[in-house]
């Protein structure tokens, strides 16, 4: 309360000072036209002209203060005054001159014909000078302060966003940045200045200018760039070893949200070289709207994003099931905050518990089940194969059986490209899951489908968070093999496609998501080091540790037996179901079940019998 009172007092004091300055301005502006008319000699001004001006002065002051108040000239923050404030001053002064002239004519005062025009000019000039002098003085102060700033910055982009960022940095009391040069491909802008900073040339001058000006950071301020264009620009900037920052996207500019606080570090996602995947949101919305939707593993990376996107599409009820209470709690709090009217149920349960999963479905009667619960970490599952089978295979089997018994309309299982010609137990377990859902689809009314995709950026246990931690610790960054490649997609992209695949599903399909071009993990590590402002093998070293248990050099999305048909979305394909001997399959499944329950030391031979394409990698 004391702070508010103090702020109110400061505001009142400032307005009183402005009023006093304006009174003095009116007095001076009233005399200036006469002084100019009579060669700056006050004594030479005839009484016939001087007396009317002096007699009308008090009325003129009152009129001016009222007009200035009406035009909000006592409400603006003059430290940030711009074109709008200048326009208000011009309009207010013009109106004051008209009222001044009209008032004196009504009183039949004699004044020179040039007086109202010269008065308006004088009033406007002095008012503008008085109001903008604070900003001018503040600019000089910032310029002197900026000489001490240590981070030398290059801005790429001389458009609206670039201008806003430059202005913010120049005017900020807290920024440690100093803009040294601007880059833009528009040749018409070369050699010109923005906020006193020169546009030195196009992107071909980035490396040269970074060296010449000793640049520490490059800010890419072109929100309209496509991902492909951004990738090309970043690759040029990486030759400088400067730290890179950028704006999130064009919508920030549209919403007027472009400022220094919106700058973010350029991330690996910007190097995928493709635009974000777009899906038909309307079809997804109609698909889940007013439906009861259940997500197993709803606290994990994929599961939680599924919950976010489903929650935004107005389901009748969203049921989140997860065994890990911390993850479940976090997504619960997030969704309750963002969607306070969402009918949300969060339950702690294991998909391995037959009675519990059946009880949940019996109580809530979900229309759609997204089955994302699984053990996914390849090396850990190699060391605990029985747990991988118990959770992934039999957790899926039990959840699928509960879905059938409780009239679930659609069951969507999250699979992986590691299920194709697997070399690890995790991939083999997921292939068995695909076989379960395809077999169940042939015999029950529930539509069972699987969605198969590769690695997602930023998921729990993925390589990007690991690299970032290693860079933060000063290195080394560990890569298993110089030739290892992976397909990558962002979590929101993958989940959007999973949701749309559910719309296309008729039952029995294995949907395969187009992951774009494969990426070398070594290139990913090098790029991330450079993006962090370090030099590879000088500041941060890269070490090769050898392939981990069960790890392949590359992943496949289709087995040789599977055909491929397209959907309406060119990024979602359908793999042809493979015929299997169902009687033998379930006999083998039951044998595997007995083996894992007995904690058999090596279950791999049994898994190989079920998945002939599974070839365990030799240590």
DOKE-711174 format. One record per residue (C-alpha): residue number from 1; residue in three letters; x, y, z. Coordinates in Angstrom, 3 decimals. Example, Ala and Ser with C-alpha at 12.3 -4.5 7.8 and 13.67 -1.06 7.14 Angstrom:
2
  nr rest        x        y        z
   1  ala   12.300   -4.500    7.800
   2  ser   13.670   -1.060    7.140
! end
This chain:
619
  nr rest        x        y        z
   1  unk    0.000    0.000    0.000
   2  unk    2.868    2.343    0.833
   3  unk    4.435    1.568   -2.552
   4  unk    1.176    2.413   -4.356
   5  unk    0.849    5.683   -2.434
   6  unk    4.432    6.587   -3.270
   7  unk    3.866    5.822   -6.959
   8  unk    0.676    7.935   -6.968
   9  unk    2.537   10.865   -5.397
  10  unk    5.288   10.619   -8.032
  11  unk    2.653   10.616  -10.774
  12  unk    0.943   13.705   -9.324
  13  unk    4.289   15.518   -9.001
  14  unk    5.154   14.772  -12.637
  15  unk    1.783   16.045  -13.862
  16  unk    2.128   19.254  -11.807
  17  unk    5.537   19.851  -13.397
  18  unk    4.046   19.281  -16.875
  19  unk    1.221   21.753  -16.145
  20  unk    3.722   24.403  -15.003
  21  unk    5.838   23.809  -18.128
  22  unk    2.723   24.115  -20.326
  23  unk    1.705   27.404  -18.681
  24  unk    5.160   28.774  -19.421
  25  unk    4.898   27.361  -22.970
  26  unk    1.588   29.179  -23.627
  27  unk    3.060   32.451  -22.337
  28  unk    6.136   32.119  -24.524
  29  unk    4.216   30.886  -27.606
  30  unk    1.791   33.852  -27.292
  31  unk    4.586   36.412  -27.467
  32  unk    6.826   34.718  -30.068
  33  unk    4.588   35.568  -33.104
  34  unk    4.673   39.281  -32.165
  35  unk    8.417   39.224  -31.514
  36  unk    9.037   37.618  -34.899
  37  unk    6.736   40.180  -36.563
  38  unk    8.656   43.102  -35.017
  39  unk   12.255   41.877  -35.381
  40  unk   12.559   40.426  -31.844
  41  unk   12.138   43.883  -30.286
  42  unk    9.617   43.621  -27.468
  43  unk    9.400   47.409  -27.035
  44  unk    8.584   47.846  -30.700
  45  unk    5.381   45.767  -30.420
  46  unk    2.383   48.111  -30.703
  47  unk   -0.008   48.149  -27.737
  48  unk   -2.878   47.452  -30.110
  49  unk   -1.407   43.959  -30.681
  50  unk    0.275   43.307  -27.341
  51  unk   -2.642   44.171  -25.020
  52  unk   -5.146   41.719  -26.581
  53  unk   -2.634   38.877  -26.295
  54  unk   -1.855   39.698  -22.661
  55  unk   -5.530   40.249  -21.754
  56  unk   -6.511   36.894  -23.285
  57  unk   -3.531   35.013  -21.821
  58  unk   -5.300   33.613  -18.712
  59  unk   -8.216   32.319  -20.803
  60  unk   -5.750   30.924  -23.323
  61  unk   -3.855   29.064  -20.573
  62  unk   -7.090   27.504  -19.230
  63  unk   -8.235   26.466  -22.733
  64  unk   -4.828   24.958  -23.511
  65  unk   -4.669   22.908  -20.295
  66  unk   -8.176   21.535  -20.909
  67  unk   -7.385   20.613  -24.527
  68  unk   -4.039   19.046  -23.550
  69  unk   -5.826   16.995  -20.899
  70  unk   -8.472   15.895  -23.401
  71  unk   -5.738   14.766  -25.795
  72  unk   -4.085   12.751  -22.963
  73  unk   -0.883   14.784  -22.990
  74  unk   -0.690   14.325  -19.208
  75  unk   -1.180   10.562  -19.345
  76  unk    1.518    9.367  -21.775
  77  unk    4.851    7.850  -20.763
  78  unk    7.085   10.370  -22.512
  79  unk   10.159    8.192  -22.065
  80  unk    8.607    5.938  -24.735
  81  unk    6.850    8.646  -26.794
  82  unk    6.477    7.965  -30.486
  83  unk    4.435    8.869  -33.553
  84  unk    1.053    8.578  -31.778
  85  unk    2.089   11.072  -29.084
  86  unk    3.488   13.465  -31.712
  87  unk    0.179   13.306  -33.602
  88  unk   -1.732   14.080  -30.394
  89  unk    0.471   17.106  -29.742
  90  unk   -0.033   18.412  -33.292
  91  unk   -3.814   18.002  -33.117
  92  unk   -4.027   19.570  -29.639
  93  unk   -1.894   22.580  -30.595
  94  unk   -3.857   23.160  -33.809
  95  unk   -7.132   23.089  -31.864
  96  unk   -5.705   25.455  -29.218
  97  unk   -4.654   27.935  -31.940
  98  unk   -8.136   27.824  -33.502
  99  unk   -9.819   28.385  -30.107
 100  unk   -7.346   31.146  -29.229
 101  unk   -8.029   32.962  -32.503
 102  unk  -11.816   32.432  -32.246
 103  unk  -11.846   33.690  -28.646
 104  unk   -9.991   36.902  -29.459
 105  unk  -12.186   37.543  -32.498
 106  unk  -15.303   37.124  -30.337
 107  unk  -13.909   39.748  -27.965
 108  unk  -13.175   41.963  -30.967
 109  unk   -9.438   42.047  -30.242
 110  unk   -7.109   43.260  -32.952
 111  unk   -4.381   40.786  -33.909
 112  unk   -2.209   40.302  -37.010
 113  unk   -3.553   37.871  -39.604
 114  unk   -0.376   35.781  -39.355
 115  unk   -0.709   35.452  -35.583
 116  unk   -2.773   32.168  -35.307
 117  unk   -0.476   30.259  -37.709
 118  unk    2.696   31.451  -36.007
 119  unk    1.159   30.800  -32.569
 120  unk    0.234   27.230  -33.544
 121  unk    3.774   26.596  -34.836
 122  unk    5.409   28.074  -31.731
 123  unk    3.106   26.180  -29.344
 124  unk    3.692   22.917  -31.190
 125  unk    7.454   23.368  -31.428
 126  unk    7.940   24.203  -27.746
 127  unk    5.547   21.434  -26.589
 128  unk    7.248   18.794  -28.757
 129  unk   10.644   19.916  -27.543
 130  unk    9.518   19.839  -23.910
 131  unk    7.801   16.461  -24.132
 132  unk   10.438   14.703  -26.236
 133  unk   13.487   16.192  -24.525
 134  unk   13.094   13.600  -21.740
 135  unk   13.181   10.806  -24.257
 136  unk   16.154   12.400  -25.991
 137  unk   18.047   12.727  -22.690
 138  unk   17.118    9.144  -21.816
 139  unk   18.439    7.976  -25.212
 140  unk   21.783    9.683  -24.576
 141  unk   21.933    8.080  -21.145
 142  unk   21.267    4.628  -22.648
 143  unk   23.846    5.212  -25.347
 144  unk   26.461    5.977  -22.693
 145  unk   25.379    2.950  -20.674
 146  unk   25.469    0.723  -23.765
 147  unk   29.152    1.523  -24.207
 148  unk   29.702   -0.672  -21.156
 149  unk   27.611   -3.558  -22.551
 150  unk   29.726   -6.616  -23.169
 151  unk   27.665   -8.744  -25.596
 152  unk   28.201   -7.577  -29.178
 153  unk   25.182   -8.473  -31.302
 154  unk   24.406   -8.825  -34.995
 155  unk   20.711   -8.670  -35.980
 156  unk   19.662  -10.570  -39.109
 157  unk   16.506   -8.998  -40.521
 158  unk   15.788   -5.300  -41.046
 159  unk   12.005   -5.628  -41.077
 160  unk    9.373   -4.801  -38.478
 161  unk   10.522   -7.526  -36.074
 162  unk   14.188   -6.532  -36.416
 163  unk   13.363   -2.869  -35.781
 164  unk   11.376   -3.773  -32.657
 165  unk   14.136   -5.987  -31.268
 166  unk   16.798   -3.351  -31.947
 167  unk   14.690   -0.655  -30.288
 168  unk   14.056   -2.864  -27.244
 169  unk   17.719   -3.709  -26.823
 170  unk   18.767   -0.073  -27.264
 171  unk   16.214    1.213  -24.734
 172  unk   16.464   -1.527  -22.120
 173  unk   17.987   -0.691  -18.745
 174  unk   18.810   -4.344  -18.164
 175  unk   20.095   -5.631  -21.492
 176  unk   23.822   -6.349  -21.687
 177  unk   23.642   -6.438  -25.499
 178  unk   25.063   -3.871  -27.878
 179  unk   23.890   -3.919  -31.512
 180  unk   26.895   -3.564  -33.810
 181  unk   25.468   -4.291  -37.268
 182  unk   22.392   -5.451  -39.184
 183  unk   22.123   -7.979  -42.013
 184  unk   19.329   -8.025  -44.608
 185  unk   19.085   -9.502  -48.121
 186  unk   17.164   -6.489  -49.443
 187  unk   19.781   -4.540  -51.427
 188  unk   17.671   -1.353  -51.167
 189  unk   18.355   -1.296  -47.420
 190  unk   22.136   -1.709  -47.595
 191  unk   24.033    1.253  -46.197
 192  unk   20.989    2.605  -44.375
 193  unk   20.482    2.778  -40.613
 194  unk   17.942    1.540  -38.052
 195  unk   18.132    3.181  -34.617
 196  unk   21.614    4.391  -35.589
 197  unk   22.876    0.912  -36.534
 198  unk   24.077    0.289  -40.092
 199  unk   22.698   -2.395  -42.409
 200  unk   25.991   -3.740  -43.711
 201  unk   24.779   -6.188  -46.375
 202  unk   23.137   -9.553  -47.082
 203  unk   23.657  -13.024  -45.650
 204  unk   26.895  -13.402  -47.618
 205  unk   28.371  -10.776  -45.255
 206  unk   27.432  -12.605  -42.036
 207  unk   30.740  -14.425  -41.493
 208  unk   32.871  -11.437  -42.539
 209  unk   30.893   -8.954  -40.414
 210  unk   30.905  -11.236  -37.371
 211  unk   34.693  -11.288  -37.482
 212  unk   35.024   -7.539  -38.234
 213  unk   32.727   -6.407  -35.389
 214  unk   33.763   -9.142  -32.939
 215  unk   30.175  -10.421  -32.678
 216  unk   29.246  -12.620  -29.712
 217  unk   25.572  -13.309  -30.520
 218  unk   23.500  -13.341  -33.696
 219  unk   19.778  -12.599  -33.380
 220  unk   17.676  -13.893  -36.283
 221  unk   14.674  -11.539  -36.337
 222  unk   12.717  -12.871  -39.328
 223  unk    9.659  -14.648  -37.870
 224  unk    8.240  -15.440  -41.332
 225  unk   11.110  -17.765  -42.320
 226  unk   10.150  -21.311  -43.215
 227  unk   12.029  -24.131  -41.494
 228  unk   14.001  -24.835  -44.675
 229  unk   15.023  -21.170  -44.965
 230  unk   15.855  -21.053  -41.260
 231  unk   18.053  -24.151  -41.594
 232  unk   19.950  -22.553  -44.494
 233  unk   20.471  -19.310  -42.559
 234  unk   21.562  -21.111  -39.380
 235  unk   24.131  -23.145  -41.301
 236  unk   25.714  -19.880  -42.471
 237  unk   25.636  -18.416  -38.945
 238  unk   27.246  -21.556  -37.518
 239  unk   30.431  -20.770  -39.428
 240  unk   30.941  -17.826  -37.029
 241  unk   30.830  -19.831  -33.750
 242  unk   28.535  -17.092  -32.363
 243  unk   25.619  -17.980  -30.111
 244  unk   22.323  -17.852  -32.016
 245  unk   18.938  -16.550  -30.930
 246  unk   15.673  -16.216  -32.811
 247  unk   12.011  -15.279  -32.465
 248  unk    9.391  -18.024  -32.028
 249  unk    7.300  -17.324  -35.132
 250  unk    5.276  -14.975  -37.272
 251  unk    2.269  -15.096  -34.904
 252  unk    4.342  -13.204  -32.336
 253  unk    4.676  -10.326  -34.788
 254  unk    0.965  -10.387  -35.649
 255  unk    0.044  -10.304  -31.970
 256  unk    2.481   -7.473  -31.225
 257  unk    4.500   -9.724  -28.944
 258  unk    7.914   -9.230  -30.535
 259  unk   10.346   -8.097  -27.865
 260  unk   13.611   -9.086  -26.255
 261  unk   11.869  -11.369  -23.750
 262  unk   10.529  -13.453  -26.669
 263  unk   13.996  -14.206  -28.020
 264  unk   14.961  -17.839  -27.614
 265  unk   18.075  -19.834  -28.335
 266  unk   18.098  -21.431  -31.757
 267  unk   17.397  -25.108  -31.115
 268  unk   18.018  -28.363  -32.924
 269  unk   14.413  -28.354  -34.149
 270  unk   15.341  -25.393  -36.375
 271  unk   17.860  -27.650  -38.144
 272  unk   15.418  -30.368  -39.225
 273  unk   15.034  -28.425  -42.457
 274  unk   11.284  -28.762  -42.809
 275  unk    8.242  -26.775  -41.776
 276  unk    6.170  -27.971  -38.802
 277  unk    3.763  -30.737  -39.773
 278  unk    0.171  -29.582  -40.161
 279  unk   -2.839  -31.781  -39.531
 280  unk   -6.563  -31.449  -40.104
 281  unk   -7.520  -30.187  -36.648
 282  unk  -11.220  -30.088  -37.501
 283  unk  -11.318  -33.818  -38.181
 284  unk   -9.488  -34.500  -34.913
 285  unk  -11.832  -32.211  -33.009
 286  unk  -14.954  -33.948  -34.294
 287  unk  -13.289  -37.305  -33.615
 288  unk  -12.695  -36.774  -29.869
 289  unk  -15.347  -34.125  -29.117
 290  unk  -17.919  -35.372  -26.603
 291  unk  -16.102  -38.726  -26.345
 292  unk  -14.730  -40.416  -23.232
 293  unk  -11.016  -40.805  -23.975
 294  unk   -8.523  -42.831  -21.927
 295  unk   -4.741  -42.493  -22.220
 296  unk   -2.472  -45.099  -20.629
 297  unk    1.006  -43.878  -19.802
 298  unk   -0.579  -40.416  -19.802
 299  unk    2.252  -38.862  -17.774
 300  unk    5.041  -39.767  -20.207
 301  unk    6.449  -37.671  -23.040
 302  unk    4.058  -38.945  -25.716
 303  unk    1.173  -39.685  -23.346
 304  unk    1.176  -36.225  -21.758
 305  unk    1.198  -34.501  -25.162
 306  unk   -1.690  -36.733  -26.231
 307  unk   -3.555  -35.514  -23.152
 308  unk   -2.792  -31.854  -23.939
 309  unk   -4.056  -32.072  -27.492
 310  unk   -7.108  -34.166  -26.598
 311  unk   -8.000  -31.745  -23.777
 312  unk   -7.983  -28.854  -26.262
 313  unk  -10.535  -30.672  -28.465
 314  unk  -13.351  -30.808  -25.901
 315  unk  -13.747  -34.473  -24.934
 316  unk  -16.658  -35.430  -22.696
 317  unk  -14.138  -36.875  -20.246
 318  unk  -10.384  -37.487  -20.235
 319  unk   -9.032  -40.364  -18.156
 320  unk   -5.271  -40.406  -17.531
 321  unk   -3.747  -43.669  -16.304
 322  unk   -0.096  -43.871  -15.238
 323  unk    1.955  -45.931  -12.799
 324  unk    4.305  -43.049  -11.967
 325  unk    2.583  -40.612   -9.615
 326  unk    4.904  -37.623  -10.170
 327  unk    4.278  -37.555  -13.932
 328  unk    0.542  -38.048  -13.417
 329  unk    0.456  -35.190  -10.903
 330  unk    2.328  -32.793  -13.231
 331  unk    0.029  -33.318  -16.214
 332  unk   -3.010  -33.160  -13.917
 333  unk   -1.959  -29.748  -12.558
 334  unk   -1.150  -28.416  -16.025
 335  unk   -4.491  -29.469  -17.538
 336  unk   -6.508  -28.213  -14.569
 337  unk   -4.815  -24.839  -14.914
 338  unk   -5.272  -24.570  -18.703
 339  unk   -8.694  -26.221  -18.973
 340  unk  -10.573  -25.585  -15.701
 341  unk  -13.843  -26.961  -17.140
 342  unk  -12.292  -30.207  -18.416
 343  unk  -13.861  -33.357  -16.952
 344  unk  -10.538  -34.885  -15.925
 345  unk   -9.853  -38.134  -14.068
 346  unk   -6.265  -39.055  -13.135
 347  unk   -5.648  -42.584  -11.862
 348  unk   -2.578  -44.434  -10.655
 349  unk   -2.576  -47.936  -12.122
 350  unk   -0.391  -50.467  -13.907
 351  unk   -1.437  -51.920  -17.248
 352  unk   -0.001  -55.203  -15.935
 353  unk   -2.796  -55.385  -13.338
 354  unk   -5.677  -57.161  -15.094
 355  unk   -8.307  -56.442  -12.438
 356  unk   -7.376  -52.771  -12.054
 357  unk   -7.418  -51.975  -15.793
 358  unk  -10.680  -53.854  -16.273
 359  unk  -12.220  -52.082  -13.275
 360  unk  -11.246  -48.649  -14.667
 361  unk  -12.751  -49.359  -18.090
 362  unk  -15.868  -50.880  -16.530
 363  unk  -16.430  -47.738  -14.448
 364  unk  -15.668  -45.028  -17.032
 365  unk  -16.612  -46.833  -20.283
 366  unk  -14.120  -45.066  -22.603
 367  unk  -14.993  -44.679  -26.287
 368  unk  -11.342  -44.374  -27.342
 369  unk   -8.192  -45.744  -25.704
 370  unk   -4.709  -44.462  -26.562
 371  unk   -2.254  -47.013  -25.259
 372  unk    1.073  -45.211  -24.686
 373  unk    2.180  -47.064  -21.533
 374  unk    5.431  -48.930  -22.214
 375  unk    9.040  -49.388  -21.225
 376  unk   10.946  -47.693  -24.073
 377  unk   14.593  -47.330  -23.028
 378  unk   16.533  -49.775  -25.216
 379  unk   19.733  -50.416  -23.144
 380  unk   17.790  -50.687  -19.858
 381  unk   15.377  -53.199  -21.377
 382  unk   18.317  -55.235  -22.697
 383  unk   19.393  -55.660  -19.083
 384  unk   15.839  -56.388  -17.862
 385  unk   14.163  -58.255  -20.746
 386  unk   11.537  -59.951  -18.594
 387  unk   10.251  -56.543  -17.426
 388  unk   10.035  -55.328  -21.024
 389  unk    7.904  -58.323  -21.950
 390  unk    5.713  -58.105  -18.838
 391  unk    4.980  -54.420  -19.301
 392  unk    4.931  -53.993  -23.061
 393  unk    3.554  -57.310  -24.305
 394  unk    1.306  -58.466  -21.513
 395  unk    0.365  -54.931  -20.431
 396  unk   -0.881  -54.379  -23.992
 397  unk   -2.628  -57.759  -24.068
 398  unk   -4.462  -57.081  -20.800
 399  unk   -5.431  -53.544  -21.815
 400  unk   -6.686  -54.790  -25.186
 401  unk   -8.710  -57.538  -23.488
 402  unk  -10.260  -55.004  -21.091
 403  unk  -11.128  -52.776  -24.083
 404  unk  -12.946  -55.669  -25.764
 405  unk  -14.862  -56.603  -22.619
 406  unk  -16.015  -53.006  -22.073
 407  unk  -17.099  -52.131  -25.616
 408  unk  -14.331  -49.629  -26.411
 409  unk  -14.909  -48.399  -29.967
 410  unk  -11.304  -47.673  -30.913
 411  unk   -7.945  -48.773  -29.480
 412  unk   -4.813  -46.940  -30.739
 413  unk   -1.456  -48.386  -29.687
 414  unk    1.734  -46.322  -29.853
 415  unk    4.457  -48.370  -31.539
 416  unk    7.997  -47.649  -32.747
 417  unk   10.239  -48.042  -35.767
 418  unk   12.370  -50.291  -33.542
 419  unk    9.681  -52.959  -34.039
 420  unk   10.925  -53.389  -37.625
 421  unk   13.612  -56.108  -37.884
 422  unk   14.369  -55.584  -34.184
 423  unk   17.830  -56.096  -32.733
 424  unk   16.714  -55.362  -29.168
 425  unk   14.118  -56.739  -26.768
 426  unk   12.231  -53.429  -26.618
 427  unk   11.687  -53.420  -30.388
 428  unk   10.752  -57.104  -30.393
 429  unk    8.248  -56.556  -27.585
 430  unk    6.608  -53.760  -29.575
 431  unk    6.394  -55.996  -32.661
 432  unk    4.528  -58.570  -30.565
 433  unk    2.188  -55.774  -29.407
 434  unk    1.460  -54.918  -33.045
 435  unk    0.662  -58.582  -33.699
 436  unk   -1.704  -58.645  -30.703
 437  unk   -3.725  -55.633  -31.799
 438  unk   -3.931  -56.833  -35.423
 439  unk   -5.102  -60.260  -34.282
 440  unk   -7.678  -58.801  -31.881
 441  unk   -9.028  -56.569  -34.634
 442  unk   -9.982  -59.642  -36.685
 443  unk  -12.176  -61.093  -33.933
 444  unk  -13.800  -58.202  -32.056
 445  unk  -15.906  -55.114  -32.771
 446  unk  -13.312  -52.770  -31.268
 447  unk  -11.155  -51.178  -33.979
 448  unk   -7.531  -51.940  -33.074
 449  unk   -4.705  -50.026  -34.780
 450  unk   -1.040  -49.269  -34.157
 451  unk    0.891  -46.106  -35.023
 452  unk    4.598  -46.537  -35.685
 453  unk    7.115  -43.676  -35.670
 454  unk   10.745  -42.952  -34.875
 455  unk   12.488  -40.786  -32.312
 456  unk   10.899  -37.646  -30.933
 457  unk   12.941  -34.595  -29.995
 458  unk   13.050  -33.863  -26.290
 459  unk   11.313  -37.005  -25.038
 460  unk   12.375  -38.606  -21.773
 461  unk   15.623  -40.497  -22.310
 462  unk   16.218  -39.044  -25.787
 463  unk   19.590  -37.842  -26.987
 464  unk   18.925  -34.071  -27.083
 465  unk   18.418  -33.508  -23.318
 466  unk   21.506  -35.670  -22.700
 467  unk   23.636  -33.595  -25.088
 468  unk   22.412  -30.356  -23.493
 469  unk   23.363  -31.567  -20.006
 470  unk   26.783  -32.649  -21.239
 471  unk   27.398  -29.277  -22.923
 472  unk   26.271  -27.449  -19.771
 473  unk   28.782  -29.516  -17.783
 474  unk   31.577  -28.535  -20.190
 475  unk   31.623  -31.821  -22.122
 476  unk   32.506  -34.231  -23.432
 477  unk   29.451  -34.958  -25.591
 478  unk   29.138  -38.721  -26.050
 479  unk   28.036  -40.253  -29.358
 480  unk   27.812  -44.014  -29.690
 481  unk   29.028  -44.243  -33.314
 482  unk   30.061  -41.688  -35.979
 483  unk   27.696  -43.207  -38.583
 484  unk   24.570  -43.717  -36.464
 485  unk   21.438  -42.083  -37.939
 486  unk   17.888  -41.605  -36.669
 487  unk   14.551  -40.222  -37.859
 488  unk   13.323  -37.294  -35.774
 489  unk   10.050  -35.496  -35.177
 490  unk    8.877  -33.129  -32.455
 491  unk    6.548  -34.519  -29.789
 492  unk    3.572  -32.267  -30.753
 493  unk    4.005  -33.219  -34.427
 494  unk    4.077  -36.945  -33.678
 495  unk    1.045  -36.734  -31.405
 496  unk   -0.952  -34.674  -33.918
 497  unk   -0.331  -37.367  -36.519
 498  unk   -1.252  -40.101  -34.032
 499  unk   -4.571  -38.353  -33.425
 500  unk   -5.232  -37.997  -37.133
 501  unk   -4.258  -41.609  -37.778
 502  unk   -6.964  -42.523  -35.261
 503  unk   -9.442  -40.633  -37.440
 504  unk   -8.400  -42.653  -40.520
 505  unk   -8.409  -45.989  -38.682
 506  unk  -10.866  -48.638  -39.817
 507  unk   -9.241  -51.408  -37.807
 508  unk   -6.178  -53.620  -38.216
 509  unk   -3.847  -51.027  -39.737
 510  unk   -0.294  -50.238  -38.767
 511  unk    0.047  -46.541  -39.498
 512  unk    3.558  -45.420  -40.381
 513  unk    4.412  -41.739  -39.924
 514  unk    6.685  -40.005  -42.430
 515  unk    9.621  -38.851  -40.308
 516  unk   11.343  -36.829  -43.024
 517  unk   15.024  -37.274  -43.807
 518  unk   17.220  -39.234  -41.366
 519  unk   19.685  -37.225  -39.266
 520  unk   23.236  -38.220  -38.305
 521  unk   23.540  -38.109  -34.526
 522  unk   27.120  -36.837  -34.880
 523  unk   25.858  -33.847  -36.916
 524  unk   23.185  -33.277  -34.283
 525  unk   25.838  -33.172  -31.538
 526  unk   28.083  -30.795  -33.530
 527  unk   25.182  -28.464  -34.325
 528  unk   24.045  -28.348  -30.723
 529  unk   27.575  -27.486  -29.556
 530  unk   27.801  -24.679  -32.122
 531  unk   24.328  -23.400  -31.295
 532  unk   25.436  -23.123  -27.676
 533  unk   28.247  -20.789  -28.758
 534  unk   31.131  -23.264  -28.497
 535  unk   33.655  -24.695  -30.937
 536  unk   33.599  -28.434  -31.592
 537  unk   36.636  -30.283  -30.204
 538  unk   38.118  -27.008  -28.923
 539  unk   35.652  -25.863  -26.271
 540  unk   33.566  -29.062  -26.160
 541  unk   34.949  -32.440  -27.228
 542  unk   32.982  -35.298  -28.788
 543  unk   33.735  -38.853  -27.655
 544  unk   32.583  -42.081  -29.305
 545  unk   31.478  -44.703  -26.802
 546  unk   30.414  -47.594  -29.073
 547  unk   26.931  -48.882  -29.837
 548  unk   24.911  -49.715  -26.740
 549  unk   23.285  -53.117  -26.168
 550  unk   20.548  -53.699  -28.750
 551  unk   21.283  -50.465  -30.646
 552  unk   21.254  -50.277  -34.483
 553  unk   23.145  -47.908  -36.740
 554  unk   19.849  -47.034  -38.433
 555  unk   16.142  -47.672  -37.897
 556  unk   13.587  -48.831  -40.454
 557  unk    9.923  -47.915  -40.646
 558  unk    8.693  -50.909  -42.687
 559  unk    9.433  -54.598  -42.835
 560  unk   10.124  -56.077  -46.261
 561  unk    6.819  -57.985  -46.256
 562  unk    4.726  -54.872  -45.649
 563  unk    3.264  -52.883  -48.525
 564  unk    2.509  -49.217  -48.155
 565  unk   -0.640  -47.308  -49.007
 566  unk   -1.269  -43.596  -48.602
 567  unk   -3.921  -41.750  -46.627
 568  unk   -5.359  -38.284  -47.258
 569  unk   -2.459  -36.957  -45.202
 570  unk    0.722  -37.612  -47.195
 571  unk    2.686  -37.929  -43.961
 572  unk    0.609  -40.886  -42.729
 573  unk    0.920  -44.244  -44.499
 574  unk   -0.617  -47.654  -43.866
 575  unk    1.450  -50.827  -43.659
 576  unk   -0.248  -53.938  -44.992
 577  unk   -1.142  -56.427  -42.199
 578  unk    1.024  -59.547  -42.170
 579  unk   -0.749  -62.883  -41.991
 580  unk    0.160  -64.954  -38.934
 581  unk   -0.847  -68.360  -37.560
 582  unk   -3.091  -67.131  -34.731
 583  unk   -3.372  -70.467  -32.938
 584  unk    0.396  -70.847  -32.857
 585  unk    0.824  -67.169  -31.926
 586  unk   -1.316  -67.416  -28.778
 587  unk    0.276  -70.744  -27.837
 588  unk    3.686  -69.057  -28.027
 589  unk    2.381  -66.048  -26.090
 590  unk    1.220  -68.279  -23.238
 591  unk    4.591  -70.035  -23.169
 592  unk    6.310  -66.633  -23.027
 593  unk    3.983  -65.580  -20.212
 594  unk    4.931  -68.601  -18.115
 595  unk    8.620  -67.969  -18.821
 596  unk    8.641  -64.336  -17.708
 597  unk    6.540  -65.089  -14.625
 598  unk    9.116  -67.734  -13.714
 599  unk   11.857  -65.125  -14.277
 600  unk   13.576  -67.318  -16.881
 601  unk   17.150  -66.109  -17.306
 602  unk   17.082  -65.844  -21.108
 603  unk   13.732  -65.404  -22.825
 604  unk   15.214  -64.249  -26.137
 605  unk   14.857  -67.644  -27.894
 606  unk   11.126  -67.631  -27.081
 607  unk   10.788  -64.081  -28.374
 608  unk   12.598  -65.101  -31.578
 609  unk   10.068  -67.876  -32.147
 610  unk    7.253  -65.282  -32.091
 611  unk    9.160  -62.593  -34.032
 612  unk   11.339  -64.349  -36.646
 613  unk   12.763  -60.975  -37.791
 614  unk   14.198  -60.400  -34.282
 615  unk   17.961  -60.921  -34.394
 616  unk   19.573  -60.056  -31.043
 617  unk   22.700  -57.986  -31.471
 618  unk   25.883  -59.722  -30.441
 619  unk   27.740  -58.015  -27.573
! end
